[in-house]
């Protein structure tokens, strides 16, 4: 791998991020990777980018975006006022999977959570992603809770 960089996403990264999110069987049904991006994506990016408790990140190789994830820093009263880092939207380009990049990206994200004073890093993953479950468990995450969602 060429020079790998982890950084905050910029507006110019939106098409690449959407492409990564759409590049799997579940994402194909959820995302619209047309260019230019749908207005909803750019509006969401603007809100995320202005919020100090959001960190939308990309991993790049040279000038190519090859991964993304978003961390939401969540304050809470439970656990004695502990902050949490919620990791979502994790994707590594198919061409770069299996080479340790996902692990490096998560180690970077966990460090960012520590730097922000988080005492816990949490994530959810779709039941239809068994390979992701194995990956997260190898990183030390435990399936400690049962999650629910309701579409609105």
C-alpha positions in Angstrom: 0.0 0.0 0.0 1.1 3.5 -0.9 1.0 6.3 1.7 -2.1 5.8 3.8 -3.7 8.8 5.5 -6.6 9.1 7.9 -8.4 12.4 7.9 -11.6 14.3 8.3 -13.7 14.1 5.2 -14.3 17.1 3.0 -17.2 17.9 0.7 -15.2 16.8 -2.3 -15.1 13.3 -0.7 -18.9 12.8 -0.8 -19.1 10.9 -4.1 -16.3 8.5 -3.0 -17.9 7.9 0.4 -21.3 7.2 -1.2 -19.6 4.8 -3.6 -18.0 2.9 -0.7 -21.3 2.8 1.2 -23.1 1.4 -1.9 -20.4 -1.2 -2.8 -21.9 -4.2 -1.1 -25.2 -6.2 -1.3 -26.9 -4.2 1.5 -25.6 -0.8 0.5 -26.7 -1.3 -3.1 -30.3 -1.3 -1.8 -29.8 1.6 0.5 -27.7 4.1 -1.3 -27.7 6.2 -4.5 -24.2 6.5 -5.9 -25.2 8.7 -8.9 -23.1 11.7 -9.7 -23.6 14.5 -8.8 -24.7 13.3 -5.3 -28.4 13.7 -4.3 -29.0 16.8 -2.3 -29.8 14.8 0.8 -26.2 13.6 0.9 -24.7 17.1 0.7 -27.2 18.4 3.2 -26.3 15.6 5.6 -22.6 16.3 5.1 -23.1 20.0 5.9 -24.8 19.1 9.2 -22.2 16.5 10.1 -19.3 18.8 9.3 -20.6 21.6 11.5 -21.3 19.4 14.5 -18.2 19.2 16.8 -19.4 15.8 18.1 -19.3 14.3 14.6 -16.2 13.1 12.9 -16.7 11.8 9.4 -13.4 10.4 8.2 -11.8 8.9 5.2 -8.7 6.8 4.7 -6.8 7.7 1.5 -4.1 6.1 -0.5 -2.5 8.9 -2.4 -5.4 10.9 -3.6 -7.9 8.0 -3.7 -10.5 7.5 -0.9 -10.3 3.8 0.0 -12.3 3.8 3.3 -14.7 5.7 5.5 -16.3 5.7 8.9 -18.1 8.1 11.1 -17.7 8.6 14.8 -20.4 10.3 16.9 -19.1 11.4 20.3 -22.0 11.0 22.7 -22.2 12.6 26.2 -24.4 10.8 28.7 -25.4 10.6 32.3 -25.3 6.8 32.5 -22.0 5.2 33.6 -21.2 8.3 35.7 -21.3 10.7 32.8 -19.2 8.7 30.5 -18.7 9.8 26.9 -19.1 7.2 24.2 -17.8 6.9 20.7 -20.4 5.5 18.3 -18.8 4.1 15.1 -21.0 3.8 12.0 -20.8 3.6 8.2 -17.6 1.6 8.2 -16.4 0.6 4.7 -13.1 -0.3 3.1 -12.8 -0.5 -0.6 -13.1 -4.1 -1.9 -9.7 -3.8 -3.5 -8.1 -3.1 -0.1 -9.9 -5.6 2.2 -8.0 -8.4 3.9 -4.7 -6.4 4.1 -5.0 -5.0 7.6 -6.3 -1.6 6.6 -9.6 -2.0 8.5 -7.7 -2.9 11.7 -5.5 0.2 11.3 -8.5 2.4 10.6 -10.2 1.1 13.8 -7.1 1.5 15.9 -7.0 5.1 14.6 -10.7 5.6 15.4 -10.3 4.2 18.9 -7.4 6.5 19.6 -9.6 9.5 18.5 -12.3 8.3 20.9 -9.7 8.1 23.7 -8.4 11.6 22.9 -11.9 12.9 23.2 -12.3 11.4 26.6 -14.6 8.5 25.7 -14.7 5.6 28.1 -16.4 3.3 25.6 -16.5 2.7 21.9 -19.6 1.1 20.5 -21.0 0.1 17.1 -23.9 -1.7 15.5 -23.6 -4.0 12.6 -26.2 -5.6 10.4 -27.0 -9.3 11.2 -26.4 -9.9 7.5 -22.7 -9.1 7.8 -21.2 -12.2 9.6 -17.7 -11.5 8.3 -17.9 -8.0 10.0 -19.0 -9.7 13.3 -15.8 -11.8 13.2 -13.7 -8.7 12.4 -15.2 -6.7 15.3 -14.7 -9.5 17.8 -11.1 -9.8 16.7 -10.7 -6.1 17.6 -12.0 -6.8 21.1 -15.6 -5.7 20.7 -18.2 -7.9 22.4 -21.8 -8.5 21.3 -23.1 -7.3 24.7 -26.5 -5.8 23.7 -29.4 -6.5 21.4 -30.3 -3.5 19.2 -33.6 -2.4 17.7 -34.5 0.0 14.9 -37.8 1.4 13.7 -38.0 2.9 10.2 -39.9 6.2 10.1 
